[in-house]
Each structure stands twice: as structure tokens, then as C-alpha cells.
Amino acid sequence: MTTEAFHFLRSQITSLSESERAALARELIMSLDGPRDDSVEHAQAWDDEIARRVSNVKSGKATLLSRNGFRPKVRARIGR
């Protein structure tokens, strides 16, 4: 892509509404992950993972953090 084309695209994108830019950003980020796997096995694996996590929360096995407790841990992990 040429610099001229890049600047044109950027000007077009910045003229979009916030929600349109957010939708476009989401689509672009998803495109970086490669093709989606909508297979039954994939969906079942996610269903199983969600059920496992919910079960861990309900049984008390999961350690839950408040927003205030979560932020410092994340910042420490990413070095901020």
C-alpha cells in the first residue's frame, strides 16, 4: 500500500462514527487471528470451558478478583 493510499484510508476511517470505527477495528483485529473455526467441536469445546469455569466459581474453587484487585496484577504483569 502506498503512503498516499494509507493516508486516504485513514482519513476515510476517521470520518466514521465512533461505533462504526469500533466495528471496523473489531473486524480488522479478528482478521489477524486467521479464519474462524465454527466447527461443532470448536463450539462444544467452548461450551465445556464455560461450564467448567462457571462450576469453579459456584463451587468456590475459582479465585475472584475485584476490579481494584485485578488492575494492579495486570499492570505488574505487563510491566506498567
PDB file as gemmi writes it, atoms N, CA and C in Angstrom:
CRYST1    1.000    1.000    1.000  90.00  90.00  90.00 P 1                      
ATOM      1  N   MET A   1       0.856  -1.171   0.000  1.00  0.00           N  
ATOM      2  CA  MET A   1       0.000   0.000   0.000  1.00  0.00           C  
ATOM      3  C   MET A   1       0.902   1.234   0.000  1.00  0.00           C  
ATOM      4  N   THR A   2       0.543   2.169  -0.809  1.00  0.00           N  
ATOM      5  CA  THR A   2       1.328   3.401  -0.861  1.00  0.00           C  
ATOM      6  C   THR A   2       0.980   4.299   0.314  1.00  0.00           C  
ATOM      7  N   THR A   3       1.869   5.213   0.609  1.00  0.00           N  
ATOM      8  CA  THR A   3       1.623   6.178   1.682  1.00  0.00           C  
ATOM      9  C   THR A   3       0.374   6.994   1.384  1.00  0.00           C  
ATOM     10  N   GLU A   4       0.194   7.333   0.121  1.00  0.00           N  
ATOM     11  CA  GLU A   4      -0.983   8.102  -0.289  1.00  0.00           C  
ATOM     12  C   GLU A   4      -2.273   7.324  -0.013  1.00  0.00           C  
ATOM     13  N   ALA A   5      -2.273   6.052  -0.371  1.00  0.00           N  
ATOM     14  CA  ALA A   5      -3.452   5.213  -0.131  1.00  0.00           C  
ATOM     15  C   ALA A   5      -3.713   5.066   1.364  1.00  0.00           C  
ATOM     16  N   PHE A   6      -2.641   4.906   2.133  1.00  0.00           N  
ATOM     17  CA  PHE A   6      -2.780   4.786   3.581  1.00  0.00           C  
ATOM     18  C   PHE A   6      -3.421   6.034   4.171  1.00  0.00           C  
ATOM     19  N   HIS A   7      -2.933   7.196   3.779  1.00  0.00           N  
ATOM     20  CA  HIS A   7      -3.485   8.455   4.298  1.00  0.00           C  
ATOM     21  C   HIS A   7      -4.943   8.638   3.879  1.00  0.00           C  
ATOM     22  N   PHE A   8      -5.268   8.217   2.651  1.00  0.00           N  
ATOM     23  CA  PHE A   8      -6.655   8.304   2.194  1.00  0.00           C  
ATOM     24  C   PHE A   8      -7.551   7.415   3.057  1.00  0.00           C  
ATOM     25  N   LEU A   9      -7.127   6.171   3.262  1.00  0.00           N  
ATOM     26  CA  LEU A   9      -7.917   5.250   4.091  1.00  0.00           C  
ATOM     27  C   LEU A   9      -8.083   5.782   5.503  1.00  0.00           C  
ATOM     28  N   ARG A  10      -7.001   6.271   6.080  1.00  0.00           N  
ATOM     29  CA  ARG A  10      -7.067   6.798   7.437  1.00  0.00           C  
ATOM     30  C   ARG A  10      -8.041   7.964   7.525  1.00  0.00           C  
ATOM     31  N   SER A  11      -8.024   8.851   6.539  1.00  0.00           N  
ATOM     32  CA  SER A  11      -8.955   9.988   6.576  1.00  0.00           C  
ATOM     33  C   SER A  11     -10.394   9.517   6.440  1.00  0.00           C  
ATOM     34  N   GLN A  12     -10.621   8.496   5.625  1.00  0.00           N  
ATOM     35  CA  GLN A  12     -11.970   7.953   5.479  1.00  0.00           C  
ATOM     36  C   GLN A  12     -12.432   7.293   6.781  1.00  0.00           C  
ATOM     37  N   ILE A  13     -11.541   6.546   7.396  1.00  0.00           N  
ATOM     38  CA  ILE A  13     -11.880   5.836   8.632  1.00  0.00           C  
ATOM     39  C   ILE A  13     -12.151   6.806   9.769  1.00  0.00           C  
ATOM     40  N   THR A  14     -11.345   7.838   9.886  1.00  0.00           N  
ATOM     41  CA  THR A  14     -11.547   8.781  10.988  1.00  0.00           C  
ATOM     42  C   THR A  14     -12.818   9.603  10.825  1.00  0.00           C  
ATOM     43  N   SER A  15     -13.394   9.603   9.626  1.00  0.00           N  
ATOM     44  CA  SER A  15     -14.660  10.319   9.437  1.00  0.00           C  
ATOM     45  C   SER A  15     -15.866   9.465   9.843  1.00  0.00           C  
ATOM     46  N   LEU A  16     -15.632   8.191  10.133  1.00  0.00           N  
ATOM     47  CA  LEU A  16     -16.720   7.315  10.579  1.00  0.00           C  
ATOM     48  C   LEU A  16     -17.121   7.663  12.006  1.00  0.00           C  
ATOM     49  N   SER A  17     -18.318   7.234  12.381  1.00  0.00           N  
ATOM     50  CA  SER A  17     -18.755   7.432  13.763  1.00  0.00           C  
ATOM     51  C   SER A  17     -17.932   6.534  14.686  1.00  0.00           C  
ATOM     52  N   GLU A  18     -17.993   6.811  15.969  1.00  0.00           N  
ATOM     53  CA  GLU A  18     -17.243   6.009  16.938  1.00  0.00           C  
ATOM     54  C   GLU A  18     -17.657   4.543  16.873  1.00  0.00           C  
ATOM     55  N   SER A  19     -18.953   4.292  16.777  1.00  0.00           N  
ATOM     56  CA  SER A  19     -19.417   2.898  16.736  1.00  0.00           C  
ATOM     57  C   SER A  19     -18.994   2.214  15.438  1.00  0.00           C  
ATOM     58  N   GLU A  20     -18.968   2.949  14.333  1.00  0.00           N  
ATOM     59  CA  GLU A  20     -18.511   2.365  13.068  1.00  0.00           C  
ATOM     60  C   GLU A  20     -17.017   2.057  13.124  1.00  0.00           C  
ATOM     61  N   ARG A  21     -16.236   2.961  13.711  1.00  0.00           N  
ATOM     62  CA  ARG A  21     -14.793   2.710  13.861  1.00  0.00           C  
ATOM     63  C   ARG A  21     -14.543   1.510  14.768  1.00  0.00           C  
ATOM     64  N   ALA A  22     -15.335   1.396  15.829  1.00  0.00           N  
ATOM     65  CA  ALA A  22     -15.183   0.256  16.745  1.00  0.00           C  
ATOM     66  C   ALA A  22     -15.497  -1.048  16.025  1.00  0.00           C  
ATOM     67  N   ALA A  23     -16.562  -1.053  15.231  1.00  0.00           N  
ATOM     68  CA  ALA A  23     -16.929  -2.260  14.484  1.00  0.00           C  
ATOM     69  C   ALA A  23     -15.835  -2.619  13.481  1.00  0.00           C  
ATOM     70  N   LEU A  24     -15.302  -1.618  12.794  1.00  0.00           N  
ATOM     71  CA  LEU A  24     -14.225  -1.856  11.833  1.00  0.00           C  
ATOM     72  C   LEU A  24     -12.977  -2.375  12.541  1.00  0.00           C  
ATOM     73  N   ALA A  25     -12.628  -1.771  13.665  1.00  0.00           N  
ATOM     74  CA  ALA A  25     -11.458  -2.219  14.428  1.00  0.00           C  
ATOM     75  C   ALA A  25     -11.621  -3.672  14.859  1.00  0.00           C  
ATOM     76  N   ARG A  26     -12.813  -4.018  15.329  1.00  0.00           N  
ATOM     77  CA  ARG A  26     -13.082  -5.397  15.756  1.00  0.00           C  
ATOM     78  C   ARG A  26     -12.885  -6.355  14.579  1.00  0.00           C  
ATOM     79  N   GLU A  27     -13.430  -5.997  13.411  1.00  0.00           N  
ATOM     80  CA  GLU A  27     -13.290  -6.852  12.230  1.00  0.00           C  
ATOM     81  C   GLU A  27     -11.827  -6.999  11.817  1.00  0.00           C  
ATOM     82  N   LEU A  28     -11.087  -5.904  11.857  1.00  0.00           N  
ATOM     83  CA  LEU A  28      -9.671  -5.961  11.474  1.00  0.00           C  
ATOM     84  C   LEU A  28      -8.871  -6.823  12.438  1.00  0.00           C  
ATOM     85  N   ILE A  29      -9.124  -6.673  13.722  1.00  0.00           N  
ATOM     86  CA  ILE A  29      -8.411  -7.483  14.717  1.00  0.00           C  
ATOM     87  C   ILE A  29      -8.759  -8.954  14.548  1.00  0.00           C  
ATOM     88  N   MET A  30     -10.034  -9.244  14.317  1.00  0.00           N  
ATOM     89  CA  MET A  30     -10.436 -10.637  14.111  1.00  0.00           C  
ATOM     90  C   MET A  30      -9.773 -11.217  12.868  1.00  0.00           C  
ATOM     91  N   SER A  31      -9.538 -10.387  11.848  1.00  0.00           N  
ATOM     92  CA  SER A  31      -8.910 -10.880  10.622  1.00  0.00           C  
ATOM     93  C   SER A  31      -7.458 -11.283  10.856  1.00  0.00           C  
ATOM     94  N   LEU A  32      -6.831 -10.759  11.898  1.00  0.00           N  
ATOM     95  CA  LEU A  32      -5.447 -11.114  12.205  1.00  0.00           C  
ATOM     96  C   LEU A  32      -5.336 -12.502  12.817  1.00  0.00           C  
ATOM     97  N   ASP A  33      -6.428 -13.001  13.370  1.00  0.00           N  
ATOM     98  CA  ASP A  33      -6.423 -14.306  14.025  1.00  0.00           C  
ATOM     99  C   ASP A  33      -6.561 -15.460  13.046  1.00  0.00           C  
ATOM    100  N   GLY A  34      -6.735 -15.188  11.778  1.00  0.00           N  
ATOM    101  CA  GLY A  34      -6.919 -16.239  10.795  1.00  0.00           C  
ATOM    102  C   GLY A  34      -8.385 -16.605  10.677  1.00  0.00           C  
ATOM    103  N   PRO A  35      -8.666 -17.611   9.884  1.00  0.00           N  
ATOM    104  CA  PRO A  35     -10.068 -17.981   9.656  1.00  0.00           C  
ATOM    105  C   PRO A  35     -10.731 -18.506  10.927  1.00  0.00           C  
ATOM    106  N   ARG A  36     -12.021 -18.191  11.048  1.00  0.00           N  
ATOM    107  CA  ARG A  36     -12.775 -18.677  12.207  1.00  0.00           C  
ATOM    108  C   ARG A  36     -13.036 -20.158  12.071  1.00  0.00           C  
ATOM    109  N   ASP A  37     -13.057 -20.837  13.191  1.00  0.00           N  
ATOM    110  CA  ASP A  37     -13.379 -22.260  13.224  1.00  0.00           C  
ATOM    111  C   ASP A  37     -14.754 -22.391  13.853  1.00  0.00           C  
ATOM    112  N   ASP A  38     -15.757 -22.505  13.010  1.00  0.00           N  
ATOM    113  CA  ASP A  38     -17.129 -22.608  13.501  1.00  0.00           C  
ATOM    114  C   ASP A  38     -17.586 -24.057  13.611  1.00  0.00           C  
ATOM    115  N   SER A  39     -16.635 -24.965  13.695  1.00  0.00           N  
ATOM    116  CA  SER A  39     -16.995 -26.374  13.747  1.00  0.00           C  
ATOM    117  C   SER A  39     -17.738 -26.706  15.040  1.00  0.00           C  
ATOM    118  N   VAL A  40     -18.464 -27.788  14.991  1.00  0.00           N  
ATOM    119  CA  VAL A  40     -19.215 -28.252  16.158  1.00  0.00           C  
ATOM    120  C   VAL A  40     -18.258 -28.564  17.307  1.00  0.00           C  
ATOM    121  N   GLU A  41     -17.104 -29.153  16.991  1.00  0.00           N  
ATOM    122  CA  GLU A  41     -16.135 -29.493  18.027  1.00  0.00           C  
ATOM    123  C   GLU A  41     -15.615 -28.235  18.722  1.00  0.00           C  
ATOM    124  N   HIS A  42     -15.378 -27.215  17.946  1.00  0.00           N  
ATOM    125  CA  HIS A  42     -14.886 -25.955  18.493  1.00  0.00           C  
ATOM    126  C   HIS A  42     -15.935 -25.347  19.411  1.00  0.00           C  
ATOM    127  N   ALA A  43     -17.171 -25.305  18.963  1.00  0.00           N  
ATOM    128  CA  ALA A  43     -18.257 -24.755  19.780  1.00  0.00           C  
ATOM    129  C   ALA A  43     -18.436 -25.575  21.050  1.00  0.00           C  
ATOM    130  N   GLN A  44     -18.345 -26.889  20.945  1.00  0.00           N  
ATOM    131  CA  GLN A  44     -18.500 -27.755  22.110  1.00  0.00           C  
ATOM    132  C   GLN A  44     -17.363 -27.544  23.096  1.00  0.00           C  
ATOM    133  N   ALA A  45     -16.156 -27.345  22.587  1.00  0.00           N  
ATOM    134  CA  ALA A  45     -15.013 -27.100  23.469  1.00  0.00           C  
ATOM    135  C   ALA A  45     -15.222 -25.815  24.267  1.00  0.00           C  
ATOM    136  N   TRP A  46     -15.737 -24.768  23.612  1.00  0.00           N  
ATOM    137  CA  TRP A  46     -16.007 -23.519  24.330  1.00  0.00           C  
ATOM    138  C   TRP A  46     -17.132 -23.703  25.339  1.00  0.00           C  
ATOM    139  N   ASP A  47     -18.175 -24.428  24.960  1.00  0.00           N  
ATOM    140  CA  ASP A  47     -19.269 -24.693  25.901  1.00  0.00           C  
ATOM    141  C   ASP A  47     -18.749 -25.425  27.134  1.00  0.00           C  
ATOM    142  N   ASP A  48     -17.877 -26.410  26.918  1.00  0.00           N  
ATOM    143  CA  ASP A  48     -17.297 -27.163  28.033  1.00  0.00           C  
ATOM    144  C   ASP A  48     -16.442 -26.266  28.927  1.00  0.00           C  
ATOM    145  N   GLU A  49     -15.645 -25.395  28.305  1.00  0.00           N  
ATOM    146  CA  GLU A  49     -14.783 -24.485  29.072  1.00  0.00           C  
ATOM    147  C   GLU A  49     -15.619 -23.509  29.896  1.00  0.00           C  
ATOM    148  N   ILE A  50     -16.665 -22.974  29.296  1.00  0.00           N  
ATOM    149  CA  ILE A  50     -17.548 -22.049  30.021  1.00  0.00           C  
ATOM    150  C   ILE A  50     -18.204 -22.760  31.196  1.00  0.00           C  
ATOM    151  N   ALA A  51     -18.703 -23.971  30.964  1.00  0.00           N  
ATOM    152  CA  ALA A  51     -19.344 -24.737  32.035  1.00  0.00           C  
ATOM    153  C   ALA A  51     -18.355 -25.021  33.164  1.00  0.00           C  
ATOM    154  N   ARG A  52     -17.105 -25.350  32.807  1.00  0.00           N  
ATOM    155  CA  ARG A  52     -16.080 -25.626  33.816  1.00  0.00           C  
ATOM    156  C   ARG A  52     -15.807 -24.383  34.658  1.00  0.00           C  
ATOM    157  N   ARG A  53     -15.698 -23.240  33.997  1.00  0.00           N  
ATOM    158  CA  ARG A  53     -15.418 -22.003  34.733  1.00  0.00           C  
ATOM    159  C   ARG A  53     -16.578 -21.607  35.639  1.00  0.00           C  
ATOM    160  N   VAL A  54     -17.797 -21.736  35.144  1.00  0.00           N  
ATOM    161  CA  VAL A  54     -18.971 -21.419  35.968  1.00  0.00           C  
ATOM    162  C   VAL A  54     -19.020 -22.345  37.174  1.00  0.00           C  
ATOM    163  N   SER A  55     -18.759 -23.627  36.950  1.00  0.00           N  
ATOM    164  CA  SER A  55     -18.750 -24.598  38.039  1.00  0.00           C  
ATOM    165  C   SER A  55     -17.696 -24.239  39.086  1.00  0.00           C  
ATOM    166  N   ASN A  56     -16.508 -23.826  38.637  1.00  0.00           N  
ATOM    167  CA  ASN A  56     -15.447 -23.439  39.570  1.00  0.00           C  
ATOM    168  C   ASN A  56     -15.832 -22.216  40.392  1.00  0.00           C  
ATOM    169  N   VAL A  57     -16.522 -21.275  39.775  1.00  0.00           N  
ATOM    170  CA  VAL A  57     -16.969 -20.084  40.509  1.00  0.00           C  
ATOM    171  C   VAL A  57     -18.016 -20.477  41.541  1.00  0.00           C  
ATOM    172  N   LYS A  58     -19.005 -21.260  41.117  1.00  0.00           N  
ATOM    173  CA  LYS A  58     -20.095 -21.640  42.024  1.00  0.00           C  
ATOM    174  C   LYS A  58     -19.610 -22.498  43.185  1.00  0.00           C  
ATOM    175  N   SER A  59     -18.618 -23.359  42.934  1.00  0.00           N  
ATOM    176  CA  SER A  59     -18.126 -24.250  43.992  1.00  0.00           C  
ATOM    177  C   SER A  59     -17.092 -23.583  44.893  1.00  0.00           C  
ATOM    178  N   GLY A  60     -16.650 -22.392  44.523  1.00  0.00           N  
ATOM    179  CA  GLY A  60     -15.650 -21.697  45.326  1.00  0.00           C  
ATOM    180  C   GLY A  60     -14.218 -22.049  44.975  1.00  0.00           C  
ATOM    181  N   LYS A  61     -14.012 -22.868  43.951  1.00  0.00           N  
ATOM    182  CA  LYS A  61     -12.655 -23.238  43.539  1.00  0.00           C  
ATOM    183  C   LYS A  61     -11.928 -22.088  42.843  1.00  0.00           C  
ATOM    184  N   ALA A  62     -12.688 -21.205  42.203  1.00  0.00           N  
ATOM    185  CA  ALA A  62     -12.082 -20.086  41.476  1.00  0.00           C  
ATOM    186  C   ALA A  62     -11.793 -18.939  42.433  1.00  0.00           C  
ATOM    187  N   THR A  63     -10.678 -18.281  42.210  1.00  0.00           N  
ATOM    188  CA  THR A  63     -10.346 -17.087  42.978  1.00  0.00           C  
ATOM    189  C   THR A  63     -10.797 -15.881  42.174  1.00  0.00           C  
ATOM    190  N   LEU A  64     -11.754 -15.143  42.711  1.00  0.00           N  
ATOM    191  CA  LEU A  64     -12.288 -13.981  42.010  1.00  0.00           C  
ATOM    192  C   LEU A  64     -11.604 -12.721  42.508  1.00  0.00           C  
ATOM    193  N   LEU A  65     -11.400 -11.789  41.596  1.00  0.00           N  
ATOM    194  CA  LEU A  65     -10.774 -10.519  41.935  1.00  0.00           C  
ATOM    195  C   LEU A  65     -11.731  -9.376  41.637  1.00  0.00           C  
ATOM    196  N   SER A  66     -11.688  -8.359  42.471  1.00  0.00           N  
ATOM    197  CA  SER A  66     -12.442  -7.144  42.173  1.00  0.00           C  
ATOM    198  C   SER A  66     -11.694  -6.378  41.088  1.00  0.00           C  
ATOM    199  N   ARG A  67     -12.335  -5.393  40.528  1.00  0.00           N  
ATOM    200  CA  ARG A  67     -11.675  -4.557  39.524  1.00  0.00           C  
ATOM    201  C   ARG A  67     -10.424  -3.904  40.114  1.00  0.00           C  
ATOM    202  N   ASN A  68     -10.547  -3.430  41.350  1.00  0.00           N  
ATOM    203  CA  ASN A  68      -9.404  -2.791  42.007  1.00  0.00           C  
ATOM    204  C   ASN A  68      -8.281  -3.781  42.294  1.00  0.00           C  
ATOM    205  N   GLY A  69      -8.617  -5.034  42.509  1.00  0.00           N  
ATOM    206  CA  GLY A  69      -7.599  -6.049  42.733  1.00  0.00           C  
ATOM    207  C   GLY A  69      -6.979  -6.559  41.445  1.00  0.00           C  
ATOM    208  N   PHE A  70      -7.747  -6.495  40.373  1.00  0.00           N  
ATOM    209  CA  PHE A  70      -7.307  -7.006  39.081  1.00  0.00           C  
ATOM    210  C   PHE A  70      -6.296  -6.088  38.401  1.00  0.00           C  
ATOM    211  N   ARG A  71      -6.583  -4.796  38.420  1.00  0.00           N  
ATOM    212  CA  ARG A  71      -5.736  -3.835  37.700  1.00  0.00           C  
ATOM    213  C   ARG A  71      -4.269  -3.871  38.127  1.00  0.00           C  
ATOM    214  N   PRO A  72      -3.959  -3.839  39.428  1.00  0.00           N  
ATOM    215  CA  PRO A  72      -2.537  -3.877  39.813  1.00  0.00           C  
ATOM    216  C   PRO A  72      -1.837  -5.155  39.351  1.00  0.00           C  
ATOM    217  N   LYS A  73      -2.548  -6.276  39.387  1.00  0.00           N  
ATOM    218  CA  LYS A  73      -1.947  -7.536  38.944  1.00  0.00           C  
ATOM    219  C   LYS A  73      -1.617  -7.491  37.455  1.00  0.00           C  
ATOM    220  N   VAL A  74      -2.539  -6.952  36.663  1.00  0.00           N  
ATOM    221  CA  VAL A  74      -2.307  -6.859  35.220  1.00  0.00           C  
ATOM    222  C   VAL A  74      -1.172  -5.888  34.927  1.00  0.00           C  
ATOM    223  N   ARG A  75      -1.193  -4.747  35.584  1.00  0.00           N  
ATOM    224  CA  ARG A  75      -0.132  -3.755  35.358  1.00  0.00           C  
ATOM    225  C   ARG A  75       1.242  -4.318  35.738  1.00  0.00           C  
ATOM    226  N   ALA A  76       1.311  -5.050  36.828  1.00  0.00           N  
ATOM    227  CA  ALA A  76       2.580  -5.652  37.239  1.00  0.00           C  
ATOM    228  C   ALA A  76       3.035  -6.683  36.209  1.00  0.00           C  
ATOM    229  N   ARG A  77       2.080  -7.418  35.676  1.00  0.00           N  
ATOM    230  CA  ARG A  77       2.413  -8.461  34.710  1.00  0.00           C  
ATOM    231  C   ARG A  77       2.936  -7.891  33.396  1.00  0.00           C  
ATOM    232  N   ILE A  78       2.360  -6.757  32.966  1.00  0.00           N  
ATOM    233  CA  ILE A  78       2.803  -6.172  31.694  1.00  0.00           C  
ATOM    234  C   ILE A  78       3.888  -5.121  31.887  1.00  0.00           C  
ATOM    235  N   GLY A  79       4.286  -4.912  33.127  1.00  0.00           N  
ATOM    236  CA  GLY A  79       5.395  -4.017  33.404  1.00  0.00           C  
ATOM    237  C   GLY A  79       5.067  -2.547  33.377  1.00  0.00           C  
ATOM    238  N   ARG A  80       3.877  -2.177  33.801  1.00  0.00           N  
ATOM    239  CA  ARG A  80       3.498  -0.754  33.854  1.00  0.00           C  
ATOM    240  C   ARG A  80       3.363  -0.302  35.275  1.00  0.00           C  
TER     241      ARG A  80                                                      
END                                                                             
